């Protein structure tokens, strides 16, 4: 009898231990987070990526009940932030808001200096937003659309175009367009980004560029710069008379800069799913859409982490081809 009671007790104890073990392994994501989360931004405060990150962080903090702290890690064209995230533990407590430059272009443009491979060493969670852009001419250029620009540039004195730096997406997109037009212009990179590019365009130091609509809208409306075409899929309500790139005859050229959420590689699927679902919930809030919309930033989430991973890989391949086909050199 005593032996039977011991046997029953052992079986019960084993069953209880088994249930506890299953519960601990099956529901790790349910307990996330239990402490503050760090969200890394690859730039200094104030830019579009930082603005988006802070909006997402604030709402995730409210949803999770733990603070999501924005950590600005500028430098190395995004390398510092990328490498920090890639080396972090994939437990959900280190996230990153990256973009087309850091998570697509950098993989090829800075392959010699990056110690990691972003598409391999980071996990894509979801796209967050897109920012509409415009191809723009200075007021001194007597054109109103891209067709006229192509004709004018072939006979005019050598023109110059502005970018936010060598291998930045404004540089690469302008290079693609000029090649398609069959014209040449001198490239002038500005490390200060839009803050330097806009005065250069207004002062006719450069005659052509691509900039986001949020930065240029006041100057266009004031008659200081000319919009020639939008990179948005449809005409913008702000300038309904301005053609899309497809309507102008250059489909597929021109970037609507995107920001996305990333995490270290090898994140457990259940945890990835939870972070994706939480992010989707905050992105879908009317407050979030309205707040970003006032800055001409559109919320564009991915349908799943897998879909976003495919998108990022396609972007890496696309920009690698652009760099190769246009002989872009960082030397």
Backbone bond lengths (Angstrom), bond angles and torsions (degrees), N, CA, C in turn:
res aa  C-N    CA-C-N  psi(-1)  N-CA   C-N-CA  omega(-1)  CA-C   N-CA-C  phi
1 X - - - 1.466 - - 1.524 110.27 -
2 X 1.345 113.44 -44.66 1.465 117.81 179.85 1.516 110.38 -61.32
3 X 1.349 116.64 -41.85 1.465 121.26 179.74 1.529 110.41 -61.62
4 X 1.346 117.27 -39.58 1.462 121.50 -179.75 1.512 111.67 -64.51
5 X 1.388 115.41 -42.88 1.454 119.02 -179.82 1.526 110.98 -63.53
6 X 1.365 115.56 -40.29 1.477 119.79 178.45 1.518 111.15 -63.70
7 X 1.341 115.69 -38.57 1.453 120.16 -179.48 1.515 110.88 -65.78
8 X 1.358 115.65 -43.03 1.467 120.09 179.12 1.520 110.26 -63.85
9 X 1.326 116.10 -41.99 1.467 120.29 179.89 1.514 110.92 -63.47
10 X 1.334 116.95 -39.59 1.470 121.04 179.97 1.511 111.06 -65.23
11 X 1.337 115.28 -42.09 1.461 119.26 179.34 1.519 110.38 -63.46
12 X 1.345 115.84 -43.32 1.461 120.24 -179.50 1.523 110.83 -63.42
13 X 1.344 115.62 -41.88 1.467 119.88 179.92 1.520 110.60 -64.78
14 X 1.326 116.50 -41.92 1.465 120.46 178.93 1.517 110.92 -63.70
15 X 1.335 116.51 -40.18 1.466 120.14 179.33 1.520 110.96 -65.16
16 X 1.350 114.55 -42.24 1.460 118.29 179.60 1.517 110.89 -63.75
17 X 1.329 116.15 -41.74 1.469 120.47 179.51 1.522 110.45 -64.35
18 X 1.341 115.54 -39.82 1.462 120.22 179.15 1.522 110.99 -62.63
19 X 1.351 116.91 -42.37 1.459 120.62 -179.91 1.515 111.24 -64.06
20 X 1.331 114.98 -41.26 1.467 119.14 179.80 1.510 110.83 -64.91
21 X 1.336 116.13 -40.44 1.458 120.50 -179.37 1.520 110.59 -65.33
22 X 1.352 115.52 -44.31 1.464 119.03 178.47 1.517 111.09 -62.06
23 X 1.339 115.43 -41.34 1.460 118.88 -179.71 1.513 111.36 -63.31
24 X 1.341 115.92 -39.14 1.471 119.81 -177.69 1.509 112.09 -70.10
25 X 1.363 115.74 -34.13 1.456 118.26 -177.42 1.519 112.03 -87.71
26 X 1.330 116.79 -28.31 1.461 119.55 -174.72 1.522 113.01 -83.75
27 X 1.359 117.04 -19.56 1.444 118.53 -173.46 1.527 114.56 -126.08
28 X 1.363 119.01 36.69 1.457 118.01 -179.08 1.522 112.02 -64.45
29 X 1.349 116.82 -36.36 1.459 119.90 -177.55 1.514 111.56 -68.21
30 X 1.368 116.68 -26.89 1.454 119.66 -178.98 1.521 111.31 -64.78
31 X 1.315 117.52 -23.60 1.454 121.61 -177.85 1.523 112.34 -94.67
32 X 1.320 117.15 6.07 1.463 121.19 -178.88 1.516 109.85 -95.23
33 X 1.347 118.92 137.87 1.460 125.73 -8.85 1.531 111.77 -91.65
34 X 1.305 115.62 163.98 1.460 121.09 174.67 1.528 110.83 -122.03
35 X 1.318 115.48 8.24 1.465 122.09 177.98 1.529 108.07 -161.10
36 X 1.339 118.39 171.88 1.465 120.51 -178.89 1.524 113.43 -58.98
37 X 1.318 115.34 150.44 1.464 123.89 179.89 1.525 108.59 -111.59
38 X 1.323 116.20 141.45 1.469 121.10 178.46 1.527 109.64 -101.25
39 X 1.338 116.22 129.51 1.462 121.53 177.46 1.525 108.33 -116.16
40 X 1.320 116.42 110.18 1.458 121.90 -174.89 1.525 111.05 -86.98
41 X 1.333 115.22 136.65 1.465 123.08 176.90 1.524 107.51 -119.65
42 X 1.334 119.03 130.73 1.466 121.36 -174.37 1.528 115.44 -80.75
43 X 1.326 117.37 13.03 1.456 121.27 -178.23 1.520 110.50 -137.23
44 X 1.329 115.09 168.55 1.454 120.81 174.52 1.528 109.78 -69.35
45 X 1.323 118.20 161.58 1.465 120.81 179.58 1.532 112.05 -61.34
46 X 1.344 114.78 149.08 1.457 119.81 172.08 1.509 116.46 113.34
47 X 1.335 117.92 -26.53 1.457 120.41 -179.06 1.519 111.99 -80.54
48 X 1.339 115.84 177.31 1.462 120.94 -176.64 1.525 112.27 -60.45
49 X 1.338 117.30 -42.30 1.464 120.56 -179.24 1.521 110.81 -63.44
50 X 1.317 116.65 -41.40 1.463 121.29 178.36 1.528 111.02 -65.81
51 X 1.320 116.69 -41.38 1.476 121.13 179.84 1.528 110.25 -60.97
52 X 1.331 116.03 -46.15 1.465 120.82 -179.80 1.527 110.33 -64.34
53 X 1.327 116.91 -44.60 1.459 120.79 -179.18 1.523 111.43 -59.08
54 X 1.309 117.04 -42.57 1.470 120.61 -178.50 1.529 111.93 -68.17
55 X 1.319 116.29 -34.61 1.472 119.45 176.75 1.529 109.92 -66.16
56 X 1.335 116.90 -45.88 1.462 121.10 -179.64 1.522 110.25 -66.18
57 X 1.334 117.01 -43.99 1.459 121.39 -178.77 1.525 111.48 -60.30
58 X 1.306 116.87 -43.44 1.465 121.03 -179.20 1.526 111.20 -60.19
59 X 1.330 115.93 -44.57 1.467 119.40 -176.47 1.526 112.23 -76.34
60 X 1.332 117.47 -31.99 1.466 119.27 174.31 1.525 110.24 -67.63
61 X 1.323 116.83 -36.42 1.475 120.64 177.09 1.524 110.11 -59.29
62 X 1.316 116.06 -44.31 1.462 121.02 179.83 1.529 111.03 -65.78
63 X 1.327 116.43 -38.93 1.460 120.89 -178.34 1.521 112.05 -71.43
64 X 1.334 116.49 -43.23 1.464 121.49 -174.42 1.525 113.81 -85.72
65 X 1.328 116.94 -22.61 1.459 118.94 -177.58 1.511 113.26 81.17
66 X 1.313 117.25 7.19 1.466 122.94 174.57 1.528 107.83 -131.23
67 X 1.318 116.50 144.65 1.456 119.92 -175.23 1.522 111.81 -69.19
68 X 1.324 115.68 135.38 1.459 122.30 170.87 1.529 106.12 -102.81
69 X 1.315 116.49 111.28 1.463 122.83 -171.34 1.520 110.40 -96.78
70 X 1.324 117.15 123.08 1.463 121.23 176.69 1.522 109.30 -77.18
71 X 1.324 115.23 128.20 1.469 122.74 -177.66 1.528 108.11 -120.72
72 X 1.326 117.42 102.68 1.473 121.37 -178.82 1.525 110.43 -78.99
73 X 1.336 116.06 116.07 1.469 122.70 -179.94 1.527 109.00 -119.74
74 X 1.327 116.35 72.28 1.464 120.73 -178.74 1.516 110.71 -76.07
75 X 1.334 114.85 156.68 1.458 120.45 174.04 1.508 113.64 122.69
76 X 1.332 114.40 152.65 1.454 120.65 176.14 1.502 113.81 64.24
77 X 1.342 117.40 30.11 1.475 121.70 -178.35 1.521 111.60 53.51
78 X 1.336 115.37 36.76 1.460 120.98 178.64 1.510 113.91 96.69
79 X 1.340 117.60 -8.68 1.464 121.04 -174.99 1.526 112.49 -61.97
80 X 1.323 117.00 -40.02 1.469 120.16 -177.81 1.520 110.45 -61.03
81 X 1.321 116.70 -46.89 1.466 120.77 179.72 1.528 111.22 -65.87
82 X 1.317 116.82 -46.26 1.463 120.87 -178.96 1.526 111.86 -58.64
83 X 1.307 116.21 -45.59 1.463 120.22 -177.86 1.525 111.36 -70.14
84 X 1.322 117.53 -34.37 1.465 121.09 176.91 1.521 110.68 -62.03
85 X 1.315 116.65 -45.66 1.467 120.63 -178.80 1.525 110.76 -69.77
86 X 1.315 116.92 -42.85 1.463 120.87 -177.70 1.526 112.05 -60.32
87 X 1.319 117.26 -30.45 1.472 121.18 -177.36 1.522 113.60 -93.96
88 X 1.328 116.47 -2.25 1.465 120.35 -179.39 1.526 110.79 -78.94
89 X 1.325 116.06 158.58 1.463 121.71 175.63 1.529 109.32 -68.49
90 X 1.320 118.22 133.48 1.478 120.60 -177.67 1.529 112.85 -79.80
91 X 1.332 115.92 56.39 1.459 121.19 -176.50 1.526 112.68 -106.88
92 X 1.348 116.69 7.84 1.449 120.42 178.03 1.516 114.68 89.96
93 X 1.326 117.07 -8.27 1.460 119.35 -176.04 1.526 113.41 -90.84
94 X 1.328 116.65 -1.39 1.459 121.83 171.74 1.524 107.99 -129.67
95 X 1.339 116.27 116.02 1.451 122.78 178.22 1.525 108.24 -123.98
96 X 1.323 116.36 169.47 1.464 120.80 -179.98 1.518 110.16 -145.68
97 X 1.315 115.79 138.28 1.466 120.55 168.81 1.525 106.81 -100.16
98 X 1.325 115.50 107.79 1.461 121.66 179.47 1.513 110.52 -108.65
99 X 1.323 115.56 -174.71 1.469 119.33 -177.89 1.512 111.13 -152.15
100 X 1.319 115.60 -173.23 1.466 120.77 -177.11 1.522 111.66 -58.68
101 X 1.324 117.35 -35.18 1.466 120.13 -178.58 1.526 111.65 -71.93
102 X 1.345 116.40 -49.82 1.463 119.40 -174.72 1.521 113.01 -76.31
103 X 1.319 117.59 -36.75 1.458 120.01 -170.99 1.521 114.98 -107.07
104 X 1.327 117.28 3.17 1.470 120.00 175.78 1.526 110.65 -131.79
105 X 1.325 117.02 -59.21 1.465 120.74 -176.07 1.516 112.35 -69.11
106 X 1.337 117.65 -41.62 1.463 121.51 -174.56 1.524 112.91 -59.36
107 X 1.323 116.99 -29.96 1.465 120.31 -177.13 1.524 112.07 -58.80
108 X 1.324 116.58 -34.21 1.469 121.02 176.90 1.517 111.38 -97.73
109 X 1.323 116.57 -46.48 1.467 120.64 -174.31 1.519 112.61 -62.50
110 X 1.333 116.74 -35.67 1.467 120.36 -177.05 1.522 112.50 -118.87
111 X 1.333 115.46 30.74 1.464 120.64 -177.85 1.524 112.39 -59.90
112 X 1.334 116.46 -31.33 1.473 119.75 -177.54 1.521 112.59 -75.46
113 X 1.316 117.34 -22.75 1.464 120.37 -176.91 1.529 113.62 -107.68
114 X 1.332 117.46 -23.79 1.466 120.15 178.31 1.525 110.12 -73.69
115 X 1.315 116.81 133.66 1.468 120.29 178.27 1.527 111.51 -88.90
116 X 1.324 117.28 -2.80 1.464 121.73 179.20 1.524 109.45 -130.32
117 X 1.329 115.03 172.15 1.456 121.48 175.41 1.527 106.93 -118.68
118 X 1.338 118.52 106.09 1.466 120.55 -172.36 1.524 115.25 -51.93
119 X 1.329 118.05 -44.32 1.468 119.49 -176.71 1.520 112.60 -67.80
120 X 1.325 116.61 -20.87 1.463 121.17 179.45 1.530 111.78 -97.20
121 X 1.303 117.51 -38.31 1.465 122.27 -170.43 1.522 114.46 -97.32
122 X 1.339 117.18 0.34 1.454 121.59 173.89 1.522 109.50 -125.51
123 X 1.312 116.10 150.60 1.468 122.50 176.45 1.521 109.19 -98.79
124 X 1.311 117.16 126.40 1.463 121.84 176.17 1.523 109.11 -79.12
125 X 1.332 117.42 125.64 1.463 121.78 -179.88 1.528 110.31 -97.69
126 X 1.316 116.94 -60.57 1.470 121.00 177.52 1.517 110.45 -165.91
127 X 1.309 115.74 151.90 1.456 118.82 167.44 1.524 108.24 -70.16
128 X 1.313 116.27 151.51 1.456 121.12 -178.97 1.527 111.83 -110.48
129 X 1.337 115.55 -56.53 1.478 119.36 -173.29 1.527 110.60 -145.89
130 X 1.322 114.96 167.59 1.459 122.04 168.24 1.521 108.17 -133.52
131 X 1.335 115.80 148.44 1.460 121.62 -179.03 1.517 108.91 -120.13
132 X 1.333 118.68 120.96 1.469 120.86 -179.16 1.517 112.00 -66.71
133 X 1.327 115.15 144.82 1.463 121.88 179.43 1.525 111.10 -124.06
134 X 1.302 115.10 163.36 1.463 122.66 177.09 1.520 109.63 -132.82
135 X 1.328 116.44 141.83 1.463 120.62 164.58 1.522 105.84 -84.62
136 X 1.322 115.73 132.26 1.467 121.38 -168.68 1.525 110.81 -132.24
137 X 1.333 116.06 145.71 1.468 121.96 174.67 1.525 108.77 -117.56
138 X 1.319 115.45 155.62 1.462 119.09 174.57 1.525 108.62 -73.37
139 X 1.315 116.14 160.60 1.465 120.93 -178.12 1.529 111.74 -66.32
140 X 1.346 117.17 -18.35 1.462 120.46 -179.07 1.526 112.66 -77.50
141 X 1.324 117.23 -13.00 1.467 121.10 -179.14 1.527 108.50 -91.02
142 X 1.339 118.28 119.90 1.472 121.96 -173.88 1.528 113.86 -81.23
143 X 1.345 116.31 60.78 1.463 121.14 179.14 1.525 108.76 -137.70
144 X 1.343 115.98 161.13 1.468 119.98 178.03 1.528 112.41 -129.03
145 X 1.345 116.94 -3.00 1.465 119.67 176.83 1.527 109.71 -152.83
146 X 1.327 116.48 174.94 1.463 120.34 -175.26 1.527 112.80 -69.63
147 X 1.321 118.27 -33.91 1.461 120.66 177.82 1.528 110.39 -60.63
148 X 1.313 116.20 -44.72 1.461 120.51 178.07 1.527 111.30 -65.82
149 X 1.331 116.17 -37.27 1.464 119.61 178.94 1.528 110.92 -61.96
150 X 1.335 116.29 -43.56 1.467 120.28 -179.97 1.523 110.89 -60.77
151 X 1.312 116.26 -42.40 1.473 120.22 -179.98 1.532 110.81 -68.07
152 X 1.313 116.10 -43.30 1.468 120.41 -177.51 1.526 111.24 -66.78
153 X 1.349 116.90 -42.52 1.467 120.43 -175.34 1.522 112.94 -66.23
154 X 1.324 117.39 -23.05 1.459 120.40 -179.09 1.529 112.46 -74.34
155 X 1.313 116.73 -20.61 1.470 119.90 -178.00 1.522 113.55 -118.65
156 X 1.335 116.76 -15.56 1.466 120.58 -177.61 1.516 111.17 -76.54
157 X 1.332 118.04 162.03 1.459 120.81 171.13 1.527 109.28 -56.67
158 X 1.322 116.28 156.99 1.469 120.88 -175.11 1.529 111.07 -51.10
159 X 1.338 115.32 126.32 1.462 121.79 179.07 1.533 109.76 -98.79
160 X 1.320 115.34 165.03 1.465 120.80 178.57 1.526 109.58 -126.33
161 X 1.330 115.62 146.78 1.463 119.05 175.98 1.522 109.89 -123.37
162 X 1.331 115.32 146.80 1.464 122.28 -175.93 1.521 111.17 -98.80
163 X 1.331 115.40 149.76 1.460 120.41 172.81 1.523 109.11 -146.19
164 X 1.333 115.15 172.24 1.467 120.63 179.13 1.528 111.57 -88.95
165 X 1.319 117.08 16.51 1.459 120.70 178.57 1.511 112.14 132.34
166 X 1.321 116.30 159.20 1.463 121.03 178.38 1.522 109.81 -61.17
167 X 1.337 115.79 130.20 1.468 124.66 -179.96 1.522 112.98 72.63
168 X 1.330 118.64 9.36 1.463 120.23 169.77 1.526 107.30 -72.58
169 X 1.324 117.05 158.24 1.471 117.33 -177.50 1.536 112.82 -65.25
170 X 1.367 120.82 -31.71 1.472 117.70 173.19 1.532 112.54 -62.66
171 X 1.335 116.86 -34.81 1.463 120.64 176.31 1.525 110.56 -65.52
172 X 1.335 115.79 -50.04 1.460 119.97 -175.40 1.524 111.93 -67.48
173 X 1.327 116.86 -39.13 1.473 119.25 179.26 1.521 111.53 -67.62
174 X 1.327 116.78 -40.72 1.466 118.98 178.06 1.525 110.40 -65.32
175 X 1.333 116.60 -40.23 1.465 120.36 178.84 1.529 110.86 -62.38
176 X 1.324 117.21 -41.49 1.462 121.35 177.59 1.524 111.23 -61.49
177 X 1.322 115.66 -45.08 1.462 119.95 -177.35 1.523 111.41 -66.93
178 X 1.316 117.20 -44.84 1.458 120.43 -179.27 1.525 111.03 -63.16
179 X 1.325 116.28 -37.41 1.469 119.92 177.24 1.528 110.01 -64.48
180 X 1.339 116.58 -42.21 1.465 120.25 178.58 1.521 111.34 -65.08
181 X 1.318 117.23 -32.46 1.461 122.02 178.38 1.525 112.27 -77.20
182 X 1.324 115.84 -22.24 1.459 119.38 -176.60 1.513 112.77 78.11
183 X 1.333 117.04 30.20 1.462 120.95 178.98 1.530 109.78 -124.91
184 X 1.315 115.35 162.32 1.457 121.12 178.71 1.523 110.53 -122.15
185 X 1.321 115.27 141.63 1.465 121.79 173.47 1.523 108.12 -139.34
186 X 1.304 116.66 156.65 1.458 121.86 177.46 1.525 109.43 -80.27
187 X 1.318 116.31 130.16 1.465 120.79 -179.80 1.526 110.00 -87.18
188 X 1.333 116.52 128.00 1.461 121.53 176.09 1.524 108.12 -122.75
189 X 1.347 116.96 105.72 1.469 120.01 179.97 1.531 111.60 -84.28
190 X 1.327 115.91 141.96 1.460 121.88 178.23 1.525 108.66 -121.78
191 X 1.314 116.33 114.40 1.467 119.76 -178.71 1.520 112.02 -65.71
192 X 1.324 116.82 -22.68 1.455 120.44 179.94 1.508 113.77 -80.92
193 X 1.340 117.85 5.24 1.454 121.77 176.88 1.517 112.89 62.80
194 X 1.344 115.49 -144.23 1.464 120.73 -175.50 1.518 112.46 -58.53
195 X 1.331 116.77 -30.84 1.454 120.76 -179.83 1.515 113.31 -59.94
196 X 1.333 117.55 -27.53 1.466 122.43 176.68 1.516 111.82 -102.76
197 X 1.319 117.01 -31.35 1.460 120.87 -177.56 1.523 111.91 -66.48
198 X 1.318 116.45 -40.76 1.466 120.05 -177.30 1.527 111.72 -64.55
199 X 1.346 120.09 -49.29 1.476 119.06 176.39 1.533 112.48 -59.68
200 X 1.340 116.41 -35.21 1.464 119.74 178.83 1.520 111.02 -64.38
201 X 1.323 116.72 -37.85 1.460 120.27 178.28 1.527 111.07 -71.83
202 X 1.312 117.04 -43.12 1.465 120.74 -179.37 1.526 110.66 -63.59
203 X 1.341 116.13 -37.58 1.461 120.56 -179.55 1.518 113.99 -86.19
204 X 1.349 117.09 4.00 1.462 122.75 179.99 1.529 113.06 62.24
205 X 1.339 116.16 23.91 1.469 120.61 171.55 1.525 108.68 -68.45
206 X 1.323 115.07 -35.21 1.463 122.50 171.39 1.530 107.27 -126.67
207 X 1.326 115.41 154.87 1.465 119.36 -173.97 1.528 114.33 -111.09
208 X 1.323 117.22 -8.07 1.459 119.02 -173.11 1.528 108.78 -154.10
209 X 1.334 116.29 146.32 1.467 120.14 176.98 1.521 109.87 -169.20
210 X 1.315 115.75 176.40 1.460 123.02 170.46 1.518 107.78 -126.30
211 X 1.328 116.92 126.28 1.464 122.12 -177.71 1.520 110.07 -138.24
212 X 1.338 115.61 158.41 1.464 117.65 177.43 1.525 110.50 -73.42
213 X 1.312 114.57 149.23 1.457 120.55 -173.42 1.528 111.97 -66.78
214 X 1.320 116.87 -31.76 1.462 119.85 -179.65 1.527 111.48 -60.95
215 X 1.336 116.36 -39.62 1.467 120.92 -178.86 1.527 112.15 -74.52
216 X 1.315 116.41 -32.16 1.467 119.75 -170.33 1.522 114.50 -100.61
217 X 1.323 117.92 -15.06 1.464 121.12 -174.54 1.539 113.52 -51.49
218 X 1.337 119.03 -48.85 1.474 118.02 -179.63 1.528 113.22 -62.31
219 X 1.332 116.45 -36.16 1.468 120.79 -178.03 1.527 111.67 -73.47
220 X 1.321 116.75 -36.12 1.461 120.30 176.79 1.531 109.91 -65.87
221 X 1.329 115.32 -45.97 1.468 119.60 -179.14 1.524 111.92 -65.59
222 X 1.325 116.37 -27.40 1.466 120.40 179.14 1.522 112.20 -85.98
223 X 1.339 117.18 -0.30 1.461 120.63 178.33 1.509 114.12 76.22
224 X 1.323 117.07 27.21 1.465 120.54 179.54 1.530 112.92 -97.27
225 X 1.344 116.89 -15.70 1.464 122.72 177.65 1.524 108.53 -147.82
226 X 1.351 115.84 157.77 1.471 120.57 -178.75 1.529 111.38 -111.47
227 X 1.331 117.93 125.78 1.465 119.69 171.55 1.523 109.63 -80.42
228 X 1.332 116.58 134.36 1.467 120.31 -179.27 1.528 112.46 -108.97
229 X 1.345 116.32 -34.58 1.468 120.03 179.21 1.523 108.58 -165.42
230 X 1.323 115.97 149.78 1.458 120.69 177.34 1.521 110.87 -101.97
231 X 1.316 115.86 144.73 1.463 120.86 176.68 1.532 111.30 -85.80
232 X 1.327 117.03 -4.94 1.466 121.10 178.14 1.530 109.23 -68.46
233 X 1.331 119.53 149.56 1.471 121.08 -177.54 1.526 113.60 -60.61
234 X 1.327 116.50 -28.52 1.468 120.74 179.61 1.528 109.13 -125.53
235 X 1.317 115.93 164.75 1.460 119.23 177.24 1.526 110.09 -62.34
236 X 1.317 115.84 144.29 1.453 121.01 -179.08 1.526 110.95 -83.43
237 X 1.327 115.50 140.83 1.472 119.35 179.75 1.526 111.48 -64.08
238 X 1.347 116.71 -25.92 1.463 119.77 178.88 1.525 111.76 -67.60
239 X 1.359 116.40 -30.92 1.464 121.91 -179.18 1.523 109.15 -139.76
240 X 1.315 117.91 72.26 1.464 120.14 -174.59 1.521 114.26 -64.11
241 X 1.322 117.40 -16.79 1.468 120.22 -179.91 1.533 112.52 -84.91
242 X 1.336 117.66 -10.43 1.468 121.34 -176.68 1.525 110.52 -87.22
243 X 1.334 116.22 129.29 1.462 122.02 -176.55 1.530 112.41 -68.37
244 X 1.341 114.80 154.92 1.464 120.58 166.74 1.521 107.82 -79.06
245 X 1.321 116.85 167.48 1.464 120.01 178.88 1.527 111.23 -63.33
246 X 1.328 116.58 -36.02 1.473 119.84 177.98 1.522 110.37 -65.22
247 X 1.310 117.03 -43.55 1.461 120.89 178.95 1.526 111.47 -65.17
248 X 1.331 115.74 -30.73 1.463 120.10 -179.95 1.527 112.30 -78.91
249 X 1.338 116.48 -8.02 1.462 120.16 178.37 1.510 114.74 100.03
250 X 1.361 117.63 11.91 1.466 121.28 -178.45 1.526 111.00 -131.53
251 X 1.332 117.32 61.08 1.468 120.15 -178.96 1.531 111.20 -63.31
252 X 1.308 115.48 142.36 1.466 120.07 176.79 1.509 114.97 86.05
253 X 1.326 118.60 -6.66 1.460 121.54 179.11 1.525 108.80 -102.84
254 X 1.317 116.12 133.73 1.467 120.64 179.45 1.511 112.34 109.51
255 X 1.304 115.45 128.27 1.462 121.25 -174.56 1.520 112.10 -103.44
256 X 1.345 115.27 135.93 1.455 120.50 164.76 1.523 104.75 -98.03
257 X 1.312 116.13 102.10 1.458 120.68 -171.65 1.525 111.01 -52.57
258 X 1.336 116.05 132.31 1.455 120.40 179.84 1.522 111.21 -114.34
259 X 1.314 114.69 151.80 1.464 123.28 170.79 1.511 107.93 -119.05
260 X 1.322 116.60 141.11 1.456 120.07 179.19 1.509 111.96 -139.95
261 X 1.333 115.88 163.50 1.459 122.32 179.16 1.519 109.33 -97.85
262 X 1.334 115.33 132.50 1.463 121.79 -178.67 1.524 110.21 -130.88
263 X 1.334 115.34 160.84 1.458 122.55 178.83 1.528 108.14 -142.39
264 X 1.322 118.85 169.39 1.463 119.67 175.34 1.532 110.92 -60.72
265 X 1.308 116.56 156.67 1.467 120.56 178.59 1.526 110.64 -68.88
266 X 1.322 114.85 164.95 1.463 123.54 177.47 1.531 113.05 64.66
267 X 1.310 116.89 29.49 1.464 120.27 175.02 1.522 109.30 -70.62
268 X 1.341 119.09 135.59 1.472 121.21 178.17 1.526 110.97 -55.63
269 X 1.332 117.58 135.60 1.470 121.11 -176.80 1.524 114.09 -54.04
270 X 1.342 117.41 -40.65 1.465 119.60 -178.74 1.522 111.20 -64.37
271 X 1.317 116.34 -38.90 1.465 120.52 179.42 1.524 110.72 -69.99
272 X 1.326 116.56 -40.80 1.460 120.90 176.87 1.526 110.75 -59.70
273 X 1.321 115.81 -43.74 1.461 120.85 179.08 1.523 111.12 -61.84
274 X 1.335 116.92 -40.50 1.461 119.84 -178.97 1.528 111.46 -67.47
275 X 1.339 116.56 -44.28 1.466 119.74 -179.51 1.528 109.95 -65.40
276 X 1.322 116.87 -39.53 1.467 120.89 176.33 1.528 110.57 -60.02
277 X 1.336 116.47 -47.84 1.463 120.76 -177.79 1.528 111.07 -63.24
278 X 1.318 116.94 -40.28 1.469 120.61 178.91 1.523 110.87 -64.74
279 X 1.333 115.90 -42.88 1.463 120.38 -179.73 1.524 110.69 -65.28
280 X 1.311 115.49 -40.93 1.464 120.20 178.75 1.532 110.21 -61.25
281 X 1.311 115.63 -38.71 1.465 119.97 -179.26 1.524 111.49 -63.91
282 X 1.325 117.37 -42.78 1.470 119.21 -179.07 1.533 111.04 -73.63
283 X 1.335 116.52 -32.64 1.462 119.10 178.50 1.523 111.56 -68.18
284 X 1.327 115.18 -30.08 1.466 119.79 -175.54 1.530 112.35 -81.62
285 X 1.321 117.36 -4.24 1.460 119.32 -178.64 1.533 110.27 -72.06
286 X 1.317 115.55 141.25 1.470 120.12 -179.58 1.522 110.71 -63.59
287 X 1.332 116.99 -32.35 1.465 120.36 179.69 1.518 111.31 -63.82
288 X 1.335 115.20 -42.72 1.464 120.36 179.72 1.519 110.78 -64.42
289 X 1.316 117.25 -47.91 1.459 121.04 -178.89 1.525 111.50 -62.65
290 X 1.327 115.82 -40.21 1.459 119.99 -179.20 1.522 111.13 -68.76
291 X 1.331 116.70 -42.64 1.462 121.27 -178.82 1.522 111.55 -62.69
292 X 1.336 116.73 -46.10 1.465 120.18 179.57 1.524 111.34 -73.57
293 X 1.325 116.54 -34.68 1.457 120.54 -179.55 1.517 112.56 -60.45
294 X 1.322 116.78 -32.60 1.461 120.51 177.88 1.523 111.69 -63.16
295 X 1.336 115.75 -21.69 1.463 121.23 178.86 1.526 111.39 -103.68
296 X 1.352 115.60 17.27 1.469 123.18 -179.98 1.524 111.91 59.80
297 X 1.323 116.30 34.58 1.464 122.73 176.90 1.521 107.85 -111.07
298 X 1.334 117.53 124.44 1.457 122.34 -176.69 1.522 111.50 -100.19
299 X 1.323 116.69 132.21 1.465 121.80 176.04 1.521 108.51 -76.39
300 X 1.344 116.19 121.28 1.474 121.12 -177.79 1.525 108.84 -137.71
301 X 1.345 118.03 80.72 1.469 120.54 -179.25 1.523 112.51 -76.32
302 X 1.319 115.72 159.22 1.463 121.44 176.51 1.532 109.67 -84.44
303 X 1.323 116.13 158.39 1.459 120.84 179.78 1.523 112.02 -74.15
304 X 1.337 116.16 -22.31 1.460 121.14 179.04 1.521 108.32 -168.42
305 X 1.350 117.94 161.92 1.468 119.58 174.52 1.531 112.20 -59.11
306 X 1.332 116.75 -36.30 1.467 120.08 179.58 1.522 111.09 -63.89
307 X 1.327 116.43 -41.65 1.459 119.64 178.14 1.519 110.69 -63.34
308 X 1.323 116.20 -41.02 1.461 118.94 -179.69 1.527 111.51 -67.31
309 X 1.322 117.29 -37.89 1.463 120.80 177.07 1.521 110.64 -60.71
310 X 1.332 116.61 -41.52 1.466 120.02 177.59 1.524 110.74 -63.21
311 X 1.331 115.76 -42.63 1.461 120.31 179.19 1.525 111.10 -60.47
312 X 1.320 117.16 -46.98 1.470 120.80 -178.69 1.522 110.49 -62.42
313 X 1.327 117.51 -42.64 1.465 120.47 178.47 1.527 111.38 -62.57
314 X 1.321 116.31 -38.68 1.472 120.25 176.78 1.531 110.38 -64.55
315 X 1.332 116.77 -39.27 1.454 121.21 178.38 1.530 111.15 -65.04
316 X 1.316 116.95 -41.44 1.471 120.98 177.83 1.524 109.97 -58.85
317 X 1.335 116.16 -47.04 1.471 120.57 -179.46 1.522 111.22 -65.32
318 X 1.336 116.73 -40.89 1.467 120.64 -179.47 1.521 111.48 -61.34
319 X 1.330 116.21 -48.62 1.458 119.48 -176.56 1.521 112.17 -72.01
320 X 1.321 117.28 -29.78 1.472 119.90 174.93 1.530 109.26 -61.86
321 X 1.330 116.44 -41.79 1.468 120.80 178.86 1.524 111.14 -66.35
322 X 1.334 116.86 -39.61 1.468 120.21 179.36 1.526 110.27 -62.93
323 X 1.321 116.45 -45.03 1.468 120.92 179.75 1.527 110.46 -62.27
324 X 1.319 115.64 -42.69 1.472 120.10 -179.47 1.519 111.35 -69.11
325 X 1.326 117.30 -47.57 1.465 120.62 -174.24 1.527 113.40 -69.51
326 X 1.326 116.58 -23.50 1.463 120.16 -179.40 1.524 113.29 -105.28
327 X 1.346 114.43 11.21 1.477 120.79 176.50 1.534 112.11 51.52
328 X 1.330 115.77 44.32 1.458 120.95 178.57 1.522 108.63 -76.05
329 X 1.315 116.62 123.52 1.458 121.10 -179.29 1.525 110.64 -122.34
330 X 1.332 116.17 138.99 1.455 121.02 177.79 1.527 111.90 -98.10
331 X 1.307 116.41 0.59 1.482 120.24 -178.11 1.533 110.74 -72.45
